[in-house]
Amino acid sequence: MTEIRYVRGDATAPAVKGVKVIAHVCNDIGGWGKGFVLALSRRWPEPEVAYRAWHRDRAANDFGLGAVRLVQVERYVWVANMIGQRGVRTGSKGVPVRYEAVDTALDRLAGHALELGASVHMPRIGCGLAGGTWSRVEPLVENRLVRRGIPVTVYDHD
C-alpha cells in the first residue's frame, strides 16, 4: 500500500507529472482571505471566484459542510474547494474544523481524483486557521484517498 508523501514546499506548485488536484479546506460562511487561500489566489483567480459564487448561490446548490467543488486552473491542475470548517473563530463550540465534514469531503474528492486519474496535493488541511490537529486529519486522508490508491503529497511550507 502506498502512503502519504511529505515534502517541504509550496502546495500550489506540485512538481509531478500528470493530472493534479490541490485540495484545501474552506469555511461555510463565504470567507476567503486568510491562510492557504491567499497562496491560491496569488496563483489563480478562479478558485476564489468559484467559491464566492458557490456561497452566494447556496440556496440553490450543494454548498455546505462536506461539499466539494473542483475548479480547473490549468490544463492538468484542479483546485478542490472543500467545505470542512464551521465559521472562522474558535468559540464555545470549539475550533472551526469539522472532522466529519472533512471526512465526507475527502470521500467525495476521492471520486473526482479517481475519475481524473489525478494525484492529490495539500497543505496539512484543517490544521491552520481551522484549528484542527494533523493526528485527527491524517487518518481521514489515509482512509479516503491513500487506501483507494490515490497518490497524496502533503506540503509543509518553508
MODELLER restraints for C-alpha pairs under 7 A, 6 or more apart:
rsr = mdl.restraints
at = mdl.atoms
rsr.add(forms.Gaussian(group=physical.xy_distance, feature=features.Distance(at['CA:2:A'], at['CA:146:A']), mean=6.50, stdev=0.5))
rsr.add(forms.Gaussian(group=physical.xy_distance, feature=features.Distance(at['CA:3:A'], at['CA:146:A']), mean=6.20, stdev=0.5))
rsr.add(forms.Gaussian(group=physical.xy_distance, feature=features.Distance(at['CA:4:A'], at['CA:146:A']), mean=6.97, stdev=0.5))
rsr.add(forms.Gaussian(group=physical.xy_distance, feature=features.Distance(at['CA:4:A'], at['CA:152:A']), mean=5.23, stdev=0.5))
rsr.add(forms.Gaussian(group=physical.xy_distance, feature=features.Distance(at['CA:4:A'], at['CA:153:A']), mean=5.81, stdev=0.5))
rsr.add(forms.Gaussian(group=physical.xy_distance, feature=features.Distance(at['CA:4:A'], at['CA:154:A']), mean=6.97, stdev=0.5))
rsr.add(forms.Gaussian(group=physical.xy_distance, feature=features.Distance(at['CA:5:A'], at['CA:152:A']), mean=6.24, stdev=0.5))
rsr.add(forms.Gaussian(group=physical.xy_distance, feature=features.Distance(at['CA:5:A'], at['CA:153:A']), mean=4.65, stdev=0.5))
rsr.add(forms.Gaussian(group=physical.xy_distance, feature=features.Distance(at['CA:5:A'], at['CA:154:A']), mean=6.16, stdev=0.5))
rsr.add(forms.Gaussian(group=physical.xy_distance, feature=features.Distance(at['CA:6:A'], at['CA:153:A']), mean=5.78, stdev=0.5))
rsr.add(forms.Gaussian(group=physical.xy_distance, feature=features.Distance(at['CA:6:A'], at['CA:154:A']), mean=4.91, stdev=0.5))
rsr.add(forms.Gaussian(group=physical.xy_distance, feature=features.Distance(at['CA:6:A'], at['CA:155:A']), mean=6.05, stdev=0.5))
rsr.add(forms.Gaussian(group=physical.xy_distance, feature=features.Distance(at['CA:7:A'], at['CA:154:A']), mean=6.34, stdev=0.5))
rsr.add(forms.Gaussian(group=physical.xy_distance, feature=features.Distance(at['CA:7:A'], at['CA:155:A']), mean=5.13, stdev=0.5))
rsr.add(forms.Gaussian(group=physical.xy_distance, feature=features.Distance(at['CA:7:A'], at['CA:156:A']), mean=6.25, stdev=0.5))
rsr.add(forms.Gaussian(group=physical.xy_distance, feature=features.Distance(at['CA:8:A'], at['CA:155:A']), mean=5.52, stdev=0.5))
rsr.add(forms.Gaussian(group=physical.xy_distance, feature=features.Distance(at['CA:8:A'], at['CA:156:A']), mean=4.78, stdev=0.5))
rsr.add(forms.Gaussian(group=physical.xy_distance, feature=features.Distance(at['CA:8:A'], at['CA:157:A']), mean=5.70, stdev=0.5))
rsr.add(forms.Gaussian(group=physical.xy_distance, feature=features.Distance(at['CA:8:A'], at['CA:158:A']), mean=6.26, stdev=0.5))
rsr.add(forms.Gaussian(group=physical.xy_distance, feature=features.Distance(at['CA:9:A'], at['CA:155:A']), mean=5.70, stdev=0.5))
rsr.add(forms.Gaussian(group=physical.xy_distance, feature=features.Distance(at['CA:9:A'], at['CA:156:A']), mean=5.97, stdev=0.5))
rsr.add(forms.Gaussian(group=physical.xy_distance, feature=features.Distance(at['CA:9:A'], at['CA:157:A']), mean=4.94, stdev=0.5))
rsr.add(forms.Gaussian(group=physical.xy_distance, feature=features.Distance(at['CA:9:A'], at['CA:158:A']), mean=6.11, stdev=0.5))
rsr.add(forms.Gaussian(group=physical.xy_distance, feature=features.Distance(at['CA:10:A'], at['CA:155:A']), mean=6.38, stdev=0.5))
rsr.add(forms.Gaussian(group=physical.xy_distance, feature=features.Distance(at['CA:10:A'], at['CA:157:A']), mean=5.79, stdev=0.5))
rsr.add(forms.Gaussian(group=physical.xy_distance, feature=features.Distance(at['CA:11:A'], at['CA:121:A']), mean=6.20, stdev=0.5))
rsr.add(forms.Gaussian(group=physical.xy_distance, feature=features.Distance(at['CA:11:A'], at['CA:122:A']), mean=5.58, stdev=0.5))
rsr.add(forms.Gaussian(group=physical.xy_distance, feature=features.Distance(at['CA:11:A'], at['CA:123:A']), mean=5.99, stdev=0.5))
rsr.add(forms.Gaussian(group=physical.xy_distance, feature=features.Distance(at['CA:11:A'], at['CA:155:A']), mean=5.44, stdev=0.5))
rsr.add(forms.Gaussian(group=physical.xy_distance, feature=features.Distance(at['CA:12:A'], at['CA:22:A']), mean=6.80, stdev=0.5))
rsr.add(forms.Gaussian(group=physical.xy_distance, feature=features.Distance(at['CA:12:A'], at['CA:40:A']), mean=6.41, stdev=0.5))
rsr.add(forms.Gaussian(group=physical.xy_distance, feature=features.Distance(at['CA:14:A'], at['CA:121:A']), mean=6.92, stdev=0.5))
rsr.add(forms.Gaussian(group=physical.xy_distance, feature=features.Distance(at['CA:18:A'], at['CA:76:A']), mean=6.58, stdev=0.5))
rsr.add(forms.Gaussian(group=physical.xy_distance, feature=features.Distance(at['CA:18:A'], at['CA:118:A']), mean=6.83, stdev=0.5))
rsr.add(forms.Gaussian(group=physical.xy_distance, feature=features.Distance(at['CA:19:A'], at['CA:76:A']), mean=4.55, stdev=0.5))
rsr.add(forms.Gaussian(group=physical.xy_distance, feature=features.Distance(at['CA:19:A'], at['CA:77:A']), mean=5.96, stdev=0.5))
rsr.add(forms.Gaussian(group=physical.xy_distance, feature=features.Distance(at['CA:19:A'], at['CA:117:A']), mean=6.61, stdev=0.5))
rsr.add(forms.Gaussian(group=physical.xy_distance, feature=features.Distance(at['CA:19:A'], at['CA:118:A']), mean=4.58, stdev=0.5))
rsr.add(forms.Gaussian(group=physical.xy_distance, feature=features.Distance(at['CA:19:A'], at['CA:119:A']), mean=6.48, stdev=0.5))
rsr.add(forms.Gaussian(group=physical.xy_distance, feature=features.Distance(at['CA:20:A'], at['CA:76:A']), mean=6.14, stdev=0.5))
rsr.add(forms.Gaussian(group=physical.xy_distance, feature=features.Distance(at['CA:20:A'], at['CA:77:A']), mean=4.93, stdev=0.5))
rsr.add(forms.Gaussian(group=physical.xy_distance, feature=features.Distance(at['CA:20:A'], at['CA:78:A']), mean=6.26, stdev=0.5))
rsr.add(forms.Gaussian(group=physical.xy_distance, feature=features.Distance(at['CA:20:A'], at['CA:118:A']), mean=5.01, stdev=0.5))
rsr.add(forms.Gaussian(group=physical.xy_distance, feature=features.Distance(at['CA:20:A'], at['CA:119:A']), mean=4.98, stdev=0.5))
rsr.add(forms.Gaussian(group=physical.xy_distance, feature=features.Distance(at['CA:20:A'], at['CA:120:A']), mean=5.87, stdev=0.5))
rsr.add(forms.Gaussian(group=physical.xy_distance, feature=features.Distance(at['CA:21:A'], at['CA:77:A']), mean=5.89, stdev=0.5))
rsr.add(forms.Gaussian(group=physical.xy_distance, feature=features.Distance(at['CA:21:A'], at['CA:78:A']), mean=4.69, stdev=0.5))
rsr.add(forms.Gaussian(group=physical.xy_distance, feature=features.Distance(at['CA:21:A'], at['CA:79:A']), mean=5.48, stdev=0.5))
rsr.add(forms.Gaussian(group=physical.xy_distance, feature=features.Distance(at['CA:21:A'], at['CA:80:A']), mean=6.51, stdev=0.5))
rsr.add(forms.Gaussian(group=physical.xy_distance, feature=features.Distance(at['CA:21:A'], at['CA:118:A']), mean=6.38, stdev=0.5))
rsr.add(forms.Gaussian(group=physical.xy_distance, feature=features.Distance(at['CA:21:A'], at['CA:119:A']), mean=6.21, stdev=0.5))
rsr.add(forms.Gaussian(group=physical.xy_distance, feature=features.Distance(at['CA:21:A'], at['CA:120:A']), mean=4.82, stdev=0.5))
rsr.add(forms.Gaussian(group=physical.xy_distance, feature=features.Distance(at['CA:21:A'], at['CA:121:A']), mean=6.07, stdev=0.5))
rsr.add(forms.Gaussian(group=physical.xy_distance, feature=features.Distance(at['CA:22:A'], at['CA:78:A']), mean=6.21, stdev=0.5))
rsr.add(forms.Gaussian(group=physical.xy_distance, feature=features.Distance(at['CA:22:A'], at['CA:79:A']), mean=4.69, stdev=0.5))
rsr.add(forms.Gaussian(group=physical.xy_distance, feature=features.Distance(at['CA:22:A'], at['CA:80:A']), mean=5.97, stdev=0.5))
rsr.add(forms.Gaussian(group=physical.xy_distance, feature=features.Distance(at['CA:22:A'], at['CA:120:A']), mean=5.91, stdev=0.5))
rsr.add(forms.Gaussian(group=physical.xy_distance, feature=features.Distance(at['CA:22:A'], at['CA:121:A']), mean=4.73, stdev=0.5))
rsr.add(forms.Gaussian(group=physical.xy_distance, feature=features.Distance(at['CA:22:A'], at['CA:122:A']), mean=5.61, stdev=0.5))
rsr.add(forms.Gaussian(group=physical.xy_distance, feature=features.Distance(at['CA:23:A'], at['CA:79:A']), mean=5.93, stdev=0.5))
rsr.add(forms.Gaussian(group=physical.xy_distance, feature=features.Distance(at['CA:23:A'], at['CA:80:A']), mean=4.65, stdev=0.5))
rsr.add(forms.Gaussian(group=physical.xy_distance, feature=features.Distance(at['CA:23:A'], at['CA:81:A']), mean=6.56, stdev=0.5))
rsr.add(forms.Gaussian(group=physical.xy_distance, feature=features.Distance(at['CA:23:A'], at['CA:120:A']), mean=6.77, stdev=0.5))
rsr.add(forms.Gaussian(group=physical.xy_distance, feature=features.Distance(at['CA:23:A'], at['CA:121:A']), mean=6.11, stdev=0.5))
rsr.add(forms.Gaussian(group=physical.xy_distance, feature=features.Distance(at['CA:23:A'], at['CA:122:A']), mean=5.13, stdev=0.5))
rsr.add(forms.Gaussian(group=physical.xy_distance, feature=features.Distance(at['CA:24:A'], at['CA:80:A']), mean=6.38, stdev=0.5))
rsr.add(forms.Gaussian(group=physical.xy_distance, feature=features.Distance(at['CA:24:A'], at['CA:81:A']), mean=5.94, stdev=0.5))
rsr.add(forms.Gaussian(group=physical.xy_distance, feature=features.Distance(at['CA:24:A'], at['CA:82:A']), mean=6.08, stdev=0.5))
rsr.add(forms.Gaussian(group=physical.xy_distance, feature=features.Distance(at['CA:24:A'], at['CA:122:A']), mean=6.20, stdev=0.5))
rsr.add(forms.Gaussian(group=physical.xy_distance, feature=features.Distance(at['CA:24:A'], at['CA:125:A']), mean=5.75, stdev=0.5))
rsr.add(forms.Gaussian(group=physical.xy_distance, feature=features.Distance(at['CA:25:A'], at['CA:81:A']), mean=6.37, stdev=0.5))
rsr.add(forms.Gaussian(group=physical.xy_distance, feature=features.Distance(at['CA:25:A'], at['CA:82:A']), mean=4.89, stdev=0.5))
rsr.add(forms.Gaussian(group=physical.xy_distance, feature=features.Distance(at['CA:25:A'], at['CA:83:A']), mean=5.75, stdev=0.5))
rsr.add(forms.Gaussian(group=physical.xy_distance, feature=features.Distance(at['CA:25:A'], at['CA:84:A']), mean=5.49, stdev=0.5))
rsr.add(forms.Gaussian(group=physical.xy_distance, feature=features.Distance(at['CA:25:A'], at['CA:85:A']), mean=6.94, stdev=0.5))
rsr.add(forms.Gaussian(group=physical.xy_distance, feature=features.Distance(at['CA:25:A'], at['CA:125:A']), mean=5.94, stdev=0.5))
rsr.add(forms.Gaussian(group=physical.xy_distance, feature=features.Distance(at['CA:25:A'], at['CA:126:A']), mean=6.05, stdev=0.5))
rsr.add(forms.Gaussian(group=physical.xy_distance, feature=features.Distance(at['CA:26:A'], at['CA:81:A']), mean=6.29, stdev=0.5))
rsr.add(forms.Gaussian(group=physical.xy_distance, feature=features.Distance(at['CA:26:A'], at['CA:82:A']), mean=5.65, stdev=0.5))
rsr.add(forms.Gaussian(group=physical.xy_distance, feature=features.Distance(at['CA:26:A'], at['CA:83:A']), mean=4.79, stdev=0.5))
rsr.add(forms.Gaussian(group=physical.xy_distance, feature=features.Distance(at['CA:26:A'], at['CA:84:A']), mean=6.02, stdev=0.5))
rsr.add(forms.Gaussian(group=physical.xy_distance, feature=features.Distance(at['CA:26:A'], at['CA:85:A']), mean=6.13, stdev=0.5))
rsr.add(forms.Gaussian(group=physical.xy_distance, feature=features.Distance(at['CA:27:A'], at['CA:83:A']), mean=5.65, stdev=0.5))
rsr.add(forms.Gaussian(group=physical.xy_distance, feature=features.Distance(at['CA:27:A'], at['CA:84:A']), mean=6.25, stdev=0.5))
rsr.add(forms.Gaussian(group=physical.xy_distance, feature=features.Distance(at['CA:27:A'], at['CA:85:A']), mean=4.40, stdev=0.5))
rsr.add(forms.Gaussian(group=physical.xy_distance, feature=features.Distance(at['CA:27:A'], at['CA:86:A']), mean=5.71, stdev=0.5))
rsr.add(forms.Gaussian(group=physical.xy_distance, feature=features.Distance(at['CA:27:A'], at['CA:87:A']), mean=5.63, stdev=0.5))
rsr.add(forms.Gaussian(group=physical.xy_distance, feature=features.Distance(at['CA:27:A'], at['CA:88:A']), mean=6.63, stdev=0.5))
rsr.add(forms.Gaussian(group=physical.xy_distance, feature=features.Distance(at['CA:28:A'], at['CA:64:A']), mean=5.98, stdev=0.5))
rsr.add(forms.Gaussian(group=physical.xy_distance, feature=features.Distance(at['CA:28:A'], at['CA:65:A']), mean=6.50, stdev=0.5))
rsr.add(forms.Gaussian(group=physical.xy_distance, feature=features.Distance(at['CA:28:A'], at['CA:83:A']), mean=6.07, stdev=0.5))
rsr.add(forms.Gaussian(group=physical.xy_distance, feature=features.Distance(at['CA:28:A'], at['CA:85:A']), mean=6.11, stdev=0.5))
rsr.add(forms.Gaussian(group=physical.xy_distance, feature=features.Distance(at['CA:28:A'], at['CA:86:A']), mean=5.48, stdev=0.5))
rsr.add(forms.Gaussian(group=physical.xy_distance, feature=features.Distance(at['CA:28:A'], at['CA:87:A']), mean=5.92, stdev=0.5))
rsr.add(forms.Gaussian(group=physical.xy_distance, feature=features.Distance(at['CA:29:A'], at['CA:87:A']), mean=5.76, stdev=0.5))
rsr.add(forms.Gaussian(group=physical.xy_distance, feature=features.Distance(at['CA:30:A'], at['CA:52:A']), mean=6.24, stdev=0.5))
rsr.add(forms.Gaussian(group=physical.xy_distance, feature=features.Distance(at['CA:30:A'], at['CA:55:A']), mean=5.61, stdev=0.5))
rsr.add(forms.Gaussian(group=physical.xy_distance, feature=features.Distance(at['CA:35:A'], at['CA:129:A']), mean=6.65, stdev=0.5))
rsr.add(forms.Gaussian(group=physical.xy_distance, feature=features.Distance(at['CA:41:A'], at['CA:48:A']), mean=6.58, stdev=0.5))
rsr.add(forms.Gaussian(group=physical.xy_distance, feature=features.Distance(at['CA:44:A'], at['CA:73:A']), mean=6.70, stdev=0.5))
rsr.add(forms.Gaussian(group=physical.xy_distance, feature=features.Distance(at['CA:46:A'], at['CA:71:A']), mean=6.98, stdev=0.5))
rsr.add(forms.Gaussian(group=physical.xy_distance, feature=features.Distance(at['CA:46:A'], at['CA:73:A']), mean=6.60, stdev=0.5))
rsr.add(forms.Gaussian(group=physical.xy_distance, feature=features.Distance(at['CA:47:A'], at['CA:71:A']), mean=6.00, stdev=0.5))
rsr.add(forms.Gaussian(group=physical.xy_distance, feature=features.Distance(at['CA:47:A'], at['CA:79:A']), mean=6.63, stdev=0.5))
rsr.add(forms.Gaussian(group=physical.xy_distance, feature=features.Distance(at['CA:54:A'], at['CA:63:A']), mean=6.43, stdev=0.5))
rsr.add(forms.Gaussian(group=physical.xy_distance, feature=features.Distance(at['CA:55:A'], at['CA:63:A']), mean=6.25, stdev=0.5))
rsr.add(forms.Gaussian(group=physical.xy_distance, feature=features.Distance(at['CA:64:A'], at['CA:83:A']), mean=6.25, stdev=0.5))
rsr.add(forms.Gaussian(group=physical.xy_distance, feature=features.Distance(at['CA:65:A'], at['CA:83:A']), mean=4.97, stdev=0.5))
rsr.add(forms.Gaussian(group=physical.xy_distance, feature=features.Distance(at['CA:65:A'], at['CA:84:A']), mean=5.53, stdev=0.5))
rsr.add(forms.Gaussian(group=physical.xy_distance, feature=features.Distance(at['CA:65:A'], at['CA:101:A']), mean=5.28, stdev=0.5))
rsr.add(forms.Gaussian(group=physical.xy_distance, feature=features.Distance(at['CA:66:A'], at['CA:82:A']), mean=6.76, stdev=0.5))
rsr.add(forms.Gaussian(group=physical.xy_distance, feature=features.Distance(at['CA:66:A'], at['CA:83:A']), mean=5.35, stdev=0.5))
rsr.add(forms.Gaussian(group=physical.xy_distance, feature=features.Distance(at['CA:66:A'], at['CA:84:A']), mean=5.84, stdev=0.5))
rsr.add(forms.Gaussian(group=physical.xy_distance, feature=features.Distance(at['CA:66:A'], at['CA:101:A']), mean=4.11, stdev=0.5))
rsr.add(forms.Gaussian(group=physical.xy_distance, feature=features.Distance(at['CA:66:A'], at['CA:102:A']), mean=6.06, stdev=0.5))
rsr.add(forms.Gaussian(group=physical.xy_distance, feature=features.Distance(at['CA:66:A'], at['CA:104:A']), mean=5.01, stdev=0.5))
rsr.add(forms.Gaussian(group=physical.xy_distance, feature=features.Distance(at['CA:66:A'], at['CA:105:A']), mean=4.51, stdev=0.5))
rsr.add(forms.Gaussian(group=physical.xy_distance, feature=features.Distance(at['CA:67:A'], at['CA:82:A']), mean=5.91, stdev=0.5))
rsr.add(forms.Gaussian(group=physical.xy_distance, feature=features.Distance(at['CA:67:A'], at['CA:83:A']), mean=5.46, stdev=0.5))
rsr.add(forms.Gaussian(group=physical.xy_distance, feature=features.Distance(at['CA:67:A'], at['CA:105:A']), mean=5.64, stdev=0.5))
rsr.add(forms.Gaussian(group=physical.xy_distance, feature=features.Distance(at['CA:68:A'], at['CA:80:A']), mean=6.41, stdev=0.5))
rsr.add(forms.Gaussian(group=physical.xy_distance, feature=features.Distance(at['CA:68:A'], at['CA:81:A']), mean=5.63, stdev=0.5))
rsr.add(forms.Gaussian(group=physical.xy_distance, feature=features.Distance(at['CA:68:A'], at['CA:82:A']), mean=4.47, stdev=0.5))
rsr.add(forms.Gaussian(group=physical.xy_distance, feature=features.Distance(at['CA:68:A'], at['CA:83:A']), mean=6.44, stdev=0.5))
rsr.add(forms.Gaussian(group=physical.xy_distance, feature=features.Distance(at['CA:68:A'], at['CA:105:A']), mean=5.80, stdev=0.5))
rsr.add(forms.Gaussian(group=physical.xy_distance, feature=features.Distance(at['CA:68:A'], at['CA:108:A']), mean=6.82, stdev=0.5))
rsr.add(forms.Gaussian(group=physical.xy_distance, feature=features.Distance(at['CA:68:A'], at['CA:109:A']), mean=6.83, stdev=0.5))
rsr.add(forms.Gaussian(group=physical.xy_distance, feature=features.Distance(at['CA:69:A'], at['CA:80:A']), mean=5.64, stdev=0.5))
rsr.add(forms.Gaussian(group=physical.xy_distance, feature=features.Distance(at['CA:69:A'], at['CA:81:A']), mean=5.29, stdev=0.5))
rsr.add(forms.Gaussian(group=physical.xy_distance, feature=features.Distance(at['CA:69:A'], at['CA:82:A']), mean=6.67, stdev=0.5))
rsr.add(forms.Gaussian(group=physical.xy_distance, feature=features.Distance(at['CA:70:A'], at['CA:78:A']), mean=6.21, stdev=0.5))
rsr.add(forms.Gaussian(group=physical.xy_distance, feature=features.Distance(at['CA:70:A'], at['CA:79:A']), mean=5.52, stdev=0.5))
rsr.add(forms.Gaussian(group=physical.xy_distance, feature=features.Distance(at['CA:70:A'], at['CA:80:A']), mean=4.43, stdev=0.5))
rsr.add(forms.Gaussian(group=physical.xy_distance, feature=features.Distance(at['CA:70:A'], at['CA:81:A']), mean=6.31, stdev=0.5))
rsr.add(forms.Gaussian(group=physical.xy_distance, feature=features.Distance(at['CA:71:A'], at['CA:78:A']), mean=5.37, stdev=0.5))
rsr.add(forms.Gaussian(group=physical.xy_distance, feature=features.Distance(at['CA:71:A'], at['CA:79:A']), mean=5.14, stdev=0.5))
rsr.add(forms.Gaussian(group=physical.xy_distance, feature=features.Distance(at['CA:71:A'], at['CA:80:A']), mean=6.43, stdev=0.5))
rsr.add(forms.Gaussian(group=physical.xy_distance, feature=features.Distance(at['CA:72:A'], at['CA:78:A']), mean=4.26, stdev=0.5))
rsr.add(forms.Gaussian(group=physical.xy_distance, feature=features.Distance(at['CA:72:A'], at['CA:79:A']), mean=6.37, stdev=0.5))
rsr.add(forms.Gaussian(group=physical.xy_distance, feature=features.Distance(at['CA:73:A'], at['CA:79:A']), mean=6.99, stdev=0.5))
rsr.add(forms.Gaussian(group=physical.xy_distance, feature=features.Distance(at['CA:82:A'], at['CA:105:A']), mean=5.85, stdev=0.5))
rsr.add(forms.Gaussian(group=physical.xy_distance, feature=features.Distance(at['CA:84:A'], at['CA:97:A']), mean=6.02, stdev=0.5))
rsr.add(forms.Gaussian(group=physical.xy_distance, feature=features.Distance(at['CA:84:A'], at['CA:98:A']), mean=5.55, stdev=0.5))
rsr.add(forms.Gaussian(group=physical.xy_distance, feature=features.Distance(at['CA:84:A'], at['CA:101:A']), mean=4.88, stdev=0.5))
rsr.add(forms.Gaussian(group=physical.xy_distance, feature=features.Distance(at['CA:84:A'], at['CA:102:A']), mean=4.71, stdev=0.5))
rsr.add(forms.Gaussian(group=physical.xy_distance, feature=features.Distance(at['CA:85:A'], at['CA:96:A']), mean=5.12, stdev=0.5))
rsr.add(forms.Gaussian(group=physical.xy_distance, feature=features.Distance(at['CA:85:A'], at['CA:97:A']), mean=4.28, stdev=0.5))
rsr.add(forms.Gaussian(group=physical.xy_distance, feature=features.Distance(at['CA:85:A'], at['CA:98:A']), mean=5.37, stdev=0.5))
rsr.add(forms.Gaussian(group=physical.xy_distance, feature=features.Distance(at['CA:85:A'], at['CA:130:A']), mean=6.35, stdev=0.5))
rsr.add(forms.Gaussian(group=physical.xy_distance, feature=features.Distance(at['CA:86:A'], at['CA:96:A']), mean=4.97, stdev=0.5))
rsr.add(forms.Gaussian(group=physical.xy_distance, feature=features.Distance(at['CA:86:A'], at['CA:97:A']), mean=6.30, stdev=0.5))
rsr.add(forms.Gaussian(group=physical.xy_distance, feature=features.Distance(at['CA:86:A'], at['CA:98:A']), mean=6.62, stdev=0.5))
rsr.add(forms.Gaussian(group=physical.xy_distance, feature=features.Distance(at['CA:87:A'], at['CA:96:A']), mean=5.82, stdev=0.5))
rsr.add(forms.Gaussian(group=physical.xy_distance, feature=features.Distance(at['CA:88:A'], at['CA:96:A']), mean=5.72, stdev=0.5))
rsr.add(forms.Gaussian(group=physical.xy_distance, feature=features.Distance(at['CA:88:A'], at['CA:130:A']), mean=6.81, stdev=0.5))
rsr.add(forms.Gaussian(group=physical.xy_distance, feature=features.Distance(at['CA:89:A'], at['CA:95:A']), mean=6.83, stdev=0.5))
rsr.add(forms.Gaussian(group=physical.xy_distance, feature=features.Distance(at['CA:89:A'], at['CA:96:A']), mean=6.04, stdev=0.5))
rsr.add(forms.Gaussian(group=physical.xy_distance, feature=features.Distance(at['CA:90:A'], at['CA:96:A']), mean=5.87, stdev=0.5))
rsr.add(forms.Gaussian(group=physical.xy_distance, feature=features.Distance(at['CA:95:A'], at['CA:130:A']), mean=6.44, stdev=0.5))
rsr.add(forms.Gaussian(group=physical.xy_distance, feature=features.Distance(at['CA:95:A'], at['CA:131:A']), mean=5.27, stdev=0.5))
rsr.add(forms.Gaussian(group=physical.xy_distance, feature=features.Distance(at['CA:95:A'], at['CA:132:A']), mean=6.94, stdev=0.5))
rsr.add(forms.Gaussian(group=physical.xy_distance, feature=features.Distance(at['CA:96:A'], at['CA:130:A']), mean=4.98, stdev=0.5))
rsr.add(forms.Gaussian(group=physical.xy_distance, feature=features.Distance(at['CA:96:A'], at['CA:131:A']), mean=6.32, stdev=0.5))
rsr.add(forms.Gaussian(group=physical.xy_distance, feature=features.Distance(at['CA:97:A'], at['CA:126:A']), mean=5.84, stdev=0.5))
rsr.add(forms.Gaussian(group=physical.xy_distance, feature=features.Distance(at['CA:97:A'], at['CA:130:A']), mean=4.81, stdev=0.5))
rsr.add(forms.Gaussian(group=physical.xy_distance, feature=features.Distance(at['CA:97:A'], at['CA:131:A']), mean=6.17, stdev=0.5))
rsr.add(forms.Gaussian(group=physical.xy_distance, feature=features.Distance(at['CA:97:A'], at['CA:132:A']), mean=5.76, stdev=0.5))
rsr.add(forms.Gaussian(group=physical.xy_distance, feature=features.Distance(at['CA:103:A'], at['CA:140:A']), mean=5.77, stdev=0.5))
rsr.add(forms.Gaussian(group=physical.xy_distance, feature=features.Distance(at['CA:106:A'], at['CA:141:A']), mean=6.87, stdev=0.5))
rsr.add(forms.Gaussian(group=physical.xy_distance, feature=features.Distance(at['CA:106:A'], at['CA:144:A']), mean=5.96, stdev=0.5))
rsr.add(forms.Gaussian(group=physical.xy_distance, feature=features.Distance(at['CA:107:A'], at['CA:144:A']), mean=5.25, stdev=0.5))
rsr.add(forms.Gaussian(group=physical.xy_distance, feature=features.Distance(at['CA:110:A'], at['CA:144:A']), mean=6.56, stdev=0.5))
rsr.add(forms.Gaussian(group=physical.xy_distance, feature=features.Distance(at['CA:110:A'], at['CA:145:A']), mean=5.63, stdev=0.5))
rsr.add(forms.Gaussian(group=physical.xy_distance, feature=features.Distance(at['CA:113:A'], at['CA:119:A']), mean=6.79, stdev=0.5))
rsr.add(forms.Gaussian(group=physical.xy_distance, feature=features.Distance(at['CA:119:A'], at['CA:150:A']), mean=5.95, stdev=0.5))
rsr.add(forms.Gaussian(group=physical.xy_distance, feature=features.Distance(at['CA:119:A'], at['CA:151:A']), mean=4.90, stdev=0.5))
rsr.add(forms.Gaussian(group=physical.xy_distance, feature=features.Distance(at['CA:119:A'], at['CA:152:A']), mean=6.02, stdev=0.5))
rsr.add(forms.Gaussian(group=physical.xy_distance, feature=features.Distance(at['CA:120:A'], at['CA:151:A']), mean=6.20, stdev=0.5))
rsr.add(forms.Gaussian(group=physical.xy_distance, feature=features.Distance(at['CA:120:A'], at['CA:152:A']), mean=4.79, stdev=0.5))
rsr.add(forms.Gaussian(group=physical.xy_distance, feature=features.Distance(at['CA:120:A'], at['CA:153:A']), mean=6.38, stdev=0.5))
rsr.add(forms.Gaussian(group=physical.xy_distance, feature=features.Distance(at['CA:121:A'], at['CA:152:A']), mean=5.81, stdev=0.5))
rsr.add(forms.Gaussian(group=physical.xy_distance, feature=features.Distance(at['CA:121:A'], at['CA:153:A']), mean=4.86, stdev=0.5))
rsr.add(forms.Gaussian(group=physical.xy_distance, feature=features.Distance(at['CA:121:A'], at['CA:154:A']), mean=5.95, stdev=0.5))
rsr.add(forms.Gaussian(group=physical.xy_distance, feature=features.Distance(at['CA:122:A'], at['CA:153:A']), mean=6.52, stdev=0.5))
rsr.add(forms.Gaussian(group=physical.xy_distance, feature=features.Distance(at['CA:122:A'], at['CA:154:A']), mean=5.07, stdev=0.5))
rsr.add(forms.Gaussian(group=physical.xy_distance, feature=features.Distance(at['CA:122:A'], at['CA:155:A']), mean=6.07, stdev=0.5))
rsr.add(forms.Gaussian(group=physical.xy_distance, feature=features.Distance(at['CA:123:A'], at['CA:154:A']), mean=5.41, stdev=0.5))
rsr.add(forms.Gaussian(group=physical.xy_distance, feature=features.Distance(at['CA:123:A'], at['CA:155:A']), mean=4.83, stdev=0.5))
rsr.add(forms.Gaussian(group=physical.xy_distance, feature=features.Distance(at['CA:123:A'], at['CA:156:A']), mean=6.30, stdev=0.5))
rsr.add(forms.Gaussian(group=physical.xy_distance, feature=features.Distance(at['CA:124:A'], at['CA:134:A']), mean=6.67, stdev=0.5))
rsr.add(forms.Gaussian(group=physical.xy_distance, feature=features.Distance(at['CA:124:A'], at['CA:154:A']), mean=6.37, stdev=0.5))
rsr.add(forms.Gaussian(group=physical.xy_distance, feature=features.Distance(at['CA:124:A'], at['CA:155:A']), mean=6.99, stdev=0.5))
rsr.add(forms.Gaussian(group=physical.xy_distance, feature=features.Distance(at['CA:126:A'], at['CA:132:A']), mean=5.25, stdev=0.5))
rsr.add(forms.Gaussian(group=physical.xy_distance, feature=features.Distance(at['CA:127:A'], at['CA:133:A']), mean=5.31, stdev=0.5))
rsr.add(forms.Gaussian(group=physical.xy_distance, feature=features.Distance(at['CA:127:A'], at['CA:134:A']), mean=6.22, stdev=0.5))
rsr.add(forms.Gaussian(group=physical.xy_distance, feature=features.Distance(at['CA:146:A'], at['CA:152:A']), mean=6.68, stdev=0.5))
